[in-house]
Amino acid sequence: MSEAPIQLESVSHWYGEGPLRRQILFDVSGAVRSGEIVILSGPSGSGKTTLLTLIGALRSTQAGSLRVFGNELRGASEAVLTDVRQRIGYVFQSHNLLDALTVRQNVQMGLQPAQRVGSAKRADDLLASVGLAGLGDRHPGEISGGQRQRVAIARALIGEPRILLADEPTASLDKETGRQIVTLIQRLAREHGVTVLLVTHDNRILDVADRILALEDGRISSFMSAVTEGTRRLWGLLARDLRQGEFLRRVAEIPADRFARLLEELTEETQELLAMVELAQGETFDSALAQVLEAFAIKLGEGLGSDHTRVYLVAESGEEVFSLVPSQGQAPAEIRAGLERGIVGQVARSGAFTHVADVAASAEFEPEIDLCGPEHGGSLLALPLLDRSQRTFAVIELARSGTTRPFTSEEQRRVQRLAASLSTTLQTWFRMSCSCRKDEGARGQACCGGPDPCSH
């Protein structure tokens, strides 16, 4: 696997010296992989822009390790820093176009002086790709703010950078234009294979990212905490006023236009919170659950030296199991079977840990469902994951081929101890991925076979 183009380890940064020293970043660690679109989110003053300028070699790294394209930037020579800068494209909150130059010439400014000769067609092609075909001869003052930001994106891409750093590219734009800009960045990044790190505090554009890092008070923090901060603050104030009977009086004192803005802000913040809840109940969170359980199964398999692993979930109906994408082997992407079938069904029904030393001799074993070694030989471990009510919500199978020794009693006990210690955490992920659905006039459907949380 190639090295991530951006790697940070314990990066700290401060401004000023002595009693005036103010630390902005605190032990920030992380990596951005090649071709990834990562959003750095957080409130104003959290250190987002400082971190971006450090990664872009526009500011000296003071503490920790910061590697870009494999180059350590802390203490790097000016030649190294210049080389790194030339391989990065920058898009800032202000487009920073030169009014005296045409749109085409502004795009060409993204090239080194020696590269600008004969680059007019290349600039026009990029302008066309960002939706500005035919505007190359105009000046920045003759086009809209959104169009100027598109020019800035074209300028950032003309040098064919491997990394694109964007600092609040939608801050000065209206909602619709801002959405168009980030969608454009997303599309162009995919087409050009560029790694993107985009700084924003605009929660409305978070869905373009492959991954989101939340920076709060100079530290990487929980993303959900960062997203819901504004909502908690607004609802906290509202709850306080409701308890004190002050809400109606305060509303009476607020002019109608200000109240409308307040209500709109509260609505938007709450919609963002609900969008995050929907995300947690949708395919994205289900995918995260699948990967968490798969990773758990892989680590179990590695520790035991098993040849294959597979994770099954118990369906909401409690009548069948279905597999997630197998971590090893060549089984289909999904298998569904009733609880009356196979060793996995037996374990899902009984909630009992099962070891089969020779699957070929087992009456319960079904090769279409259960894991097996070559020619259906080998040994199999099947362990249930239990929720707090001791109901099985998942089953993990580990298999060794017939040419490998069976699982030992000590290995079985080790797997059982590990599964028991992590089962509560894994069940939390499982239940977070389930949706509470209510039909009109009907009781809410139970989540994933557990007690109905909608009935309280």
C-alpha positions as CSV (number, residue, x, y, z in Angstrom):
1,M,0.0,0.0,0.0
2,S,1.4,3.4,-1.0
3,E,2.3,5.9,1.7
4,A,-0.5,8.4,2.6
5,P,0.4,11.8,1.0
6,I,-0.5,13.6,4.3
7,Q,0.6,12.2,7.7
8,L,0.5,14.0,11.0
9,E,1.8,12.8,14.3
10,S,1.5,14.9,17.5
11,V,1.5,18.2,15.6
12,S,1.2,21.3,17.9
13,H,1.4,24.9,17.0
14,W,1.3,28.2,18.8
15,Y,1.5,32.0,18.2
16,G,3.6,34.5,20.2
17,E,6.2,33.9,22.8
18,G,6.5,34.1,26.6
19,P,3.4,35.4,28.4
20,L,1.8,36.2,25.0
21,R,2.1,32.6,23.7
22,R,-1.2,31.1,22.7
23,Q,-1.4,27.5,21.6
24,I,-3.7,26.8,18.7
25,L,-3.1,23.0,17.9
26,F,-2.6,20.3,20.5
27,D,-1.0,16.9,19.5
28,V,-3.0,16.5,16.3
29,S,-2.4,13.1,14.6
30,G,-4.0,11.6,11.5
31,A,-3.5,10.8,7.8
32,V,-5.2,11.6,4.5
33,R,-4.9,8.8,2.0
34,S,-4.3,9.2,-1.7
35,G,-7.5,10.1,-3.7
36,E,-9.5,10.7,-0.5
37,I,-11.8,13.7,0.1
38,V,-11.6,14.7,3.7
39,I,-13.5,17.5,5.3
40,L,-11.9,19.3,8.4
41,S,-14.9,20.6,10.3
42,G,-15.2,22.6,13.5
43,P,-16.2,26.1,14.9
44,S,-14.4,29.3,14.0
45,G,-11.1,29.6,15.9
46,S,-10.6,25.9,16.3
47,G,-7.4,25.8,14.4
48,K,-8.6,24.5,11.0
49,T,-6.9,27.2,8.8
50,T,-3.7,26.9,10.8
51,L,-3.6,23.2,10.3
52,L,-4.3,23.6,6.6
53,T,-1.5,26.1,6.1
54,L,0.9,23.8,7.9
55,I,0.0,21.0,5.6
56,G,0.4,23.3,2.6
57,A,4.0,24.3,3.7
58,L,2.8,27.9,4.0
59,R,3.7,27.9,7.7
60,S,6.6,26.4,9.6
61,T,5.9,23.2,11.6
62,Q,6.9,23.8,15.2
63,A,6.3,20.5,17.0
64,G,5.5,17.0,16.1
65,S,5.9,15.3,12.7
66,L,4.2,16.4,9.5
67,R,5.0,14.5,6.3
68,V,3.6,15.5,2.9
69,F,4.5,13.4,-0.1
70,G,6.9,11.5,2.2
71,N,8.8,14.7,3.1
72,E,9.2,15.7,6.7
73,L,8.2,19.4,6.8
74,R,9.5,20.1,10.3
75,G,12.9,21.6,9.8
76,A,12.8,21.1,6.0
77,S,14.9,23.1,3.7
78,E,13.4,25.9,1.6
79,A,14.0,23.7,-1.5
80,V,11.9,20.9,-0.1
81,L,9.2,23.3,1.0
82,T,9.1,24.9,-2.4
83,D,8.8,21.4,-4.1
84,V,5.9,20.5,-1.8
85,R,4.1,23.8,-2.5
86,Q,4.4,23.3,-6.3
87,R,2.6,19.9,-6.0
88,I,-0.4,21.4,-4.1
89,G,-3.3,23.3,-5.3
90,Y,-4.9,26.0,-3.1
91,V,-8.4,27.3,-3.0
92,F,-9.1,30.0,-0.3
93,Q,-12.2,31.6,1.2
94,S,-11.4,34.7,-1.0
95,H,-10.8,33.8,-4.6
96,N,-7.7,36.1,-4.7
97,L,-8.0,36.8,-8.4
98,L,-6.1,39.6,-10.0
99,D,-8.5,42.2,-11.4
100,A,-6.1,43.4,-14.0
101,L,-5.8,40.0,-15.6
102,T,-8.4,38.1,-17.6
103,V,-10.1,35.0,-16.3
104,R,-7.8,32.9,-18.6
105,Q,-4.7,34.7,-17.4
106,N,-5.7,34.2,-13.7
107,V,-6.0,30.5,-14.3
108,Q,-2.5,30.4,-16.0
109,M,-1.1,32.0,-12.8
110,G,-1.5,28.6,-11.2
111,L,1.5,27.5,-13.3
112,Q,5.2,28.3,-12.9
113,P,6.3,31.2,-15.1
114,A,8.2,28.9,-17.5
115,Q,5.0,26.8,-17.9
116,R,2.7,29.6,-18.8
117,V,3.8,29.9,-22.4
118,G,1.4,28.1,-24.7
119,S,-1.0,27.2,-21.8
120,A,-4.0,29.2,-23.0
121,K,-5.8,26.2,-24.5
122,R,-5.1,24.2,-21.3
123,A,-6.6,27.1,-19.2
124,D,-9.7,27.2,-21.5
125,D,-10.2,23.5,-21.2
126,L,-10.2,23.7,-17.4
127,L,-12.5,26.7,-17.5
128,A,-14.9,24.6,-19.6
129,S,-14.6,21.8,-17.1
130,V,-15.8,24.1,-14.3
131,G,-18.7,25.4,-16.4
132,L,-17.1,28.7,-17.6
133,A,-16.6,27.9,-21.3
134,G,-16.2,31.1,-23.3
135,L,-15.5,33.4,-20.4
136,G,-11.7,33.4,-20.6
137,D,-11.4,36.9,-22.0
138,R,-13.6,38.5,-19.3
139,H,-12.1,40.1,-16.1
140,P,-13.0,39.0,-12.6
141,G,-15.2,42.1,-12.1
142,E,-17.4,41.0,-15.0
143,I,-18.4,37.7,-13.5
144,S,-20.3,36.6,-10.4
145,G,-18.9,35.6,-7.0
146,G,-19.6,31.9,-7.7
147,Q,-18.0,32.1,-11.1
148,R,-14.9,33.7,-9.5
149,Q,-14.6,30.8,-7.1
150,R,-14.8,28.4,-10.1
151,V,-11.9,30.3,-11.7
152,A,-10.0,29.8,-8.4
153,I,-10.6,26.1,-8.6
154,A,-9.4,26.0,-12.2
155,R,-6.3,27.9,-11.2
156,A,-5.7,25.4,-8.4
157,L,-6.0,22.4,-10.8
158,I,-4.0,23.7,-13.8
159,G,-0.7,22.6,-12.3
160,E,-2.1,19.0,-11.9
161,P,-1.6,18.9,-8.2
162,R,-1.7,15.7,-6.2
163,I,-3.3,17.5,-3.2
164,L,-6.0,20.2,-3.2
165,L,-6.3,22.3,-0.1
166,A,-9.5,24.3,0.1
167,D,-10.1,26.8,3.0
168,E,-13.8,27.7,3.5
169,P,-14.5,27.8,-0.3
170,T,-18.2,28.3,0.3
171,A,-18.1,30.9,3.1
172,S,-18.8,34.0,0.9
173,L,-21.4,32.2,-1.3
174,D,-25.1,31.6,-0.9
175,K,-26.4,28.1,-0.1
176,E,-27.1,27.0,-3.7
177,T,-23.8,28.4,-5.2
178,G,-21.9,26.9,-2.3
179,R,-23.4,23.5,-3.0
180,Q,-22.4,23.8,-6.6
181,I,-18.8,24.7,-5.7
182,V,-18.2,21.7,-3.4
183,T,-19.9,19.3,-5.8
184,L,-17.6,20.6,-8.5
185,I,-14.6,20.1,-6.3
186,Q,-15.8,16.5,-5.6
187,R,-16.3,15.7,-9.3
188,L,-13.0,17.2,-10.4
189,A,-11.1,15.4,-7.6
190,R,-12.5,12.1,-8.7
191,E,-11.7,12.8,-12.4
192,H,-8.2,14.0,-11.7
193,G,-7.4,11.6,-8.8
194,V,-6.6,14.4,-6.4
195,T,-6.4,14.1,-2.7
196,V,-8.7,16.8,-1.2
197,L,-8.6,18.4,2.3
198,L,-11.4,20.9,2.6
199,V,-11.8,23.1,5.7
200,T,-15.4,24.2,6.5
201,H,-17.8,24.9,9.3
202,D,-20.7,24.6,6.9
203,N,-22.5,21.4,8.0
204,R,-24.6,21.5,4.8
205,I,-21.8,20.2,2.6
206,L,-20.5,17.4,4.8
207,D,-22.0,14.7,2.6
208,V,-19.4,15.2,-0.2
209,A,-16.6,13.8,2.0
210,D,-15.3,10.3,2.2
211,R,-14.3,11.0,5.8
212,I,-14.8,13.9,8.2
213,L,-12.3,15.1,10.9
214,A,-13.7,17.4,13.6
215,L,-11.3,19.9,15.1
216,E,-12.4,21.6,18.3
217,D,-10.2,23.8,20.5
218,G,-7.2,22.7,18.5
219,R,-7.8,18.9,19.1
220,I,-9.3,16.2,16.9
221,S,-12.7,15.5,18.6
222,S,-15.8,13.5,18.1
223,F,-17.5,14.4,14.8
224,M,-21.0,14.0,16.2
225,S,-20.0,16.3,19.1
226,A,-18.9,19.0,16.6
227,V,-21.9,18.6,14.4
228,T,-24.4,18.9,17.2
229,E,-22.7,21.6,19.2
230,G,-24.8,24.4,17.7
231,T,-28.0,22.4,18.1
232,R,-27.2,21.7,21.8
233,R,-26.5,25.3,22.4
234,L,-29.7,26.6,20.8
235,W,-31.9,24.0,22.4
236,G,-30.2,24.4,25.8
237,L,-31.1,28.1,25.8
238,L,-34.6,27.4,24.7
239,A,-35.0,24.7,27.4
240,R,-33.7,27.1,30.1
241,D,-36.2,29.8,29.0
242,L,-39.1,27.3,29.0
243,R,-38.3,26.2,32.5
244,Q,-38.2,29.7,33.7
245,G,-41.4,30.8,31.9
246,E,-39.3,33.4,30.0
247,F,-39.8,32.1,26.5
248,L,-43.1,33.9,25.7
249,R,-41.8,37.2,27.2
250,R,-38.5,37.0,25.2
251,V,-40.4,36.3,22.0
252,A,-42.7,39.3,22.7
253,E,-39.6,41.5,22.9
254,I,-38.0,40.3,19.7
255,P,-38.9,42.1,16.4
256,A,-40.7,39.9,13.9
257,D,-37.8,39.9,11.4
258,R,-35.3,38.9,14.1
259,F,-37.6,36.1,15.4
260,A,-38.0,34.8,11.9
261,R,-34.2,34.6,11.5
262,L,-33.9,32.9,14.9
263,L,-36.5,30.4,14.1
264,E,-34.9,29.7,10.7
265,E,-31.5,29.2,12.4
266,L,-33.0,26.8,15.0
267,T,-34.7,24.9,12.2
268,E,-31.6,24.5,10.1
269,E,-29.5,23.4,13.1
270,T,-32.2,20.8,14.1
271,Q,-32.4,19.6,10.5
272,E,-28.7,19.0,10.5
273,L,-29.0,17.0,13.7
274,L,-31.9,15.0,12.2
275,A,-29.8,14.4,9.0
276,M,-27.1,12.9,11.2
277,V,-29.6,10.7,12.9
278,E,-30.9,9.6,9.5
279,L,-27.3,8.9,8.4
280,A,-26.8,6.8,11.4
281,Q,-29.9,4.8,10.5
282,G,-29.1,4.5,6.8
283,E,-26.8,2.6,4.5
284,T,-23.7,4.6,5.5
285,F,-24.0,3.5,9.1
286,D,-24.9,0.0,8.1
287,S,-21.7,-0.1,6.1
288,A,-19.8,1.1,9.1
289,L,-21.4,-1.6,11.2
290,A,-20.4,-4.2,8.6
291,Q,-16.8,-3.0,8.7
292,V,-16.6,-3.0,12.5
293,L,-17.9,-6.5,12.8
294,E,-15.7,-7.7,9.9
295,A,-12.6,-6.1,11.4
296,F,-13.5,-7.9,14.7
297,A,-13.8,-11.2,12.8
298,I,-10.5,-10.6,11.0
299,K,-8.6,-10.0,14.2
300,L,-10.1,-13.2,15.7
301,G,-9.1,-15.1,12.6
302,E,-5.6,-13.7,12.6
303,G,-5.1,-14.6,16.3
304,L,-6.2,-18.2,15.8
305,G,-4.7,-18.7,12.4
306,S,-8.0,-19.6,10.8
307,D,-8.3,-19.9,7.0
308,H,-11.7,-18.2,6.6
309,T,-14.0,-16.0,8.7
310,R,-17.6,-14.9,8.1
311,V,-20.0,-12.6,10.1
312,Y,-23.8,-13.2,10.2
313,L,-26.4,-10.9,11.6
314,V,-29.8,-12.1,13.0
315,A,-32.5,-10.4,11.0
316,E,-35.0,-8.1,12.6
317,S,-37.7,-10.8,12.3
318,G,-35.6,-13.2,14.4
319,E,-36.3,-15.9,11.8
320,E,-33.2,-15.9,9.7
321,V,-29.5,-14.9,9.6
322,F,-27.8,-13.1,6.8
323,S,-24.1,-12.7,6.1
324,L,-22.0,-9.6,5.6
325,V,-19.3,-9.4,3.0
326,P,-16.9,-12.2,3.9
327,S,-13.5,-11.1,5.2
328,Q,-11.7,-14.0,3.7
329,G,-12.5,-16.7,1.1
330,Q,-14.6,-16.7,-2.0
331,A,-18.2,-16.9,-0.6
332,P,-21.0,-14.8,-2.1
333,A,-21.4,-11.3,-0.8
334,E,-24.6,-12.2,1.1
335,I,-26.2,-15.4,2.3
336,R,-29.6,-15.6,3.9
337,A,-30.9,-18.7,5.7
338,G,-33.6,-19.6,8.2
339,L,-32.5,-20.4,11.8
340,E,-33.3,-24.0,11.2
341,R,-30.4,-24.4,8.8
342,G,-26.7,-25.0,9.4
343,I,-24.4,-24.7,12.3
344,V,-24.9,-20.9,12.2
345,G,-28.6,-21.3,12.6
346,Q,-28.1,-23.6,15.5
347,V,-25.9,-21.1,17.2
348,A,-28.2,-18.2,16.5
349,R,-31.1,-20.2,18.1
350,S,-29.3,-21.5,21.1
351,G,-26.8,-18.7,21.8
352,A,-24.3,-21.4,22.6
353,F,-20.6,-21.4,21.5
354,T,-20.0,-24.3,19.2
355,H,-16.9,-26.2,18.1
356,V,-17.1,-28.8,15.4
357,A,-13.8,-30.7,15.1
358,D,-14.8,-32.4,11.7
359,V,-17.5,-30.6,9.7
360,A,-17.7,-33.5,7.3
361,A,-19.1,-35.7,10.1
362,S,-21.5,-33.1,11.4
363,A,-25.3,-33.5,10.7
364,E,-25.9,-29.8,11.3
365,F,-23.2,-28.6,8.8
366,E,-24.4,-27.2,5.5
367,P,-21.7,-26.2,3.0
368,E,-24.0,-23.7,1.2
369,I,-24.3,-21.8,4.5
370,D,-21.5,-22.6,6.8
371,L,-17.8,-22.0,6.3
372,C,-15.8,-25.0,5.3
373,G,-12.3,-26.0,4.1
374,P,-11.4,-27.8,0.9
375,E,-13.8,-30.7,0.1
376,H,-16.0,-29.7,3.0
377,G,-13.4,-30.9,5.5
378,G,-11.8,-29.1,8.5
379,S,-12.9,-27.7,11.8
380,L,-15.3,-24.8,12.6
381,L,-15.8,-22.4,15.5
382,A,-19.1,-20.6,15.7
383,L,-19.5,-18.0,18.4
384,P,-22.6,-16.0,19.2
385,L,-22.6,-12.3,20.1
386,L,-25.2,-11.6,22.8
387,D,-27.0,-8.4,23.7
388,R,-27.7,-7.2,27.2
389,S,-30.8,-9.5,27.2
390,Q,-28.7,-12.5,26.3
391,R,-30.3,-12.7,22.8
392,T,-28.0,-13.5,19.9
393,F,-27.7,-10.6,17.5
394,A,-24.7,-11.9,15.4
395,V,-22.8,-15.1,14.8
396,I,-19.1,-15.3,13.8
397,E,-17.7,-18.4,12.1
398,L,-14.0,-19.3,12.0
399,A,-12.9,-22.2,9.9
400,R,-9.7,-24.2,9.4
401,S,-9.2,-26.5,6.4
402,G,-8.9,-30.3,6.7
403,T,-5.1,-30.0,6.3
404,T,-4.8,-27.8,9.5
405,R,-5.1,-29.0,13.1
406,P,-8.5,-28.5,14.8
407,F,-9.0,-25.6,17.2
408,T,-7.8,-26.4,20.7
409,S,-9.7,-26.0,23.9
410,E,-7.5,-23.1,25.0
411,E,-8.1,-21.3,21.7
412,Q,-11.8,-21.8,22.2
413,R,-11.7,-20.2,25.7
414,R,-9.6,-17.3,24.4
415,V,-12.1,-16.5,21.7
416,Q,-15.0,-16.8,24.1
417,R,-13.3,-14.4,26.6
418,L,-12.6,-11.8,23.8
419,A,-16.1,-12.1,22.4
420,A,-17.7,-11.6,25.8
421,S,-15.5,-8.6,26.6
422,L,-16.4,-6.8,23.3
423,S,-19.9,-8.0,22.8
424,T,-21.6,-5.0,24.5
425,T,-19.6,-2.6,22.4
426,L,-20.4,-4.5,19.2
427,Q,-24.1,-4.6,20.2
428,T,-24.1,-0.8,20.6
429,W,-22.9,-0.5,17.0
430,F,-25.5,-3.0,15.9
431,R,-28.4,-1.2,17.6
432,M,-27.3,2.2,16.4
433,S,-27.6,1.0,12.8
434,C,-31.2,-0.1,13.2
435,S,-34.1,2.1,12.3
436,C,-37.3,2.7,14.3
437,R,-40.1,2.7,11.9
438,K,-43.8,3.4,12.6
439,D,-46.6,2.6,10.2
440,E,-49.7,4.8,10.6
441,G,-51.9,3.4,13.3
442,A,-49.4,0.5,14.0
443,R,-46.9,-0.2,16.7
444,G,-43.3,0.7,15.9
445,Q,-41.4,-2.3,14.5
446,A,-38.8,-3.6,17.0
447,C,-35.2,-2.8,16.1
448,C,-33.2,-5.8,15.1
449,G,-35.2,-8.3,17.1
450,G,-34.7,-6.4,20.4
451,P,-37.2,-4.6,22.6
452,D,-39.1,-1.9,20.8
453,P,-37.5,1.4,21.7
454,C,-40.3,3.3,20.1
455,S,-42.9,2.0,22.5
456,H,-41.7,3.9,25.5
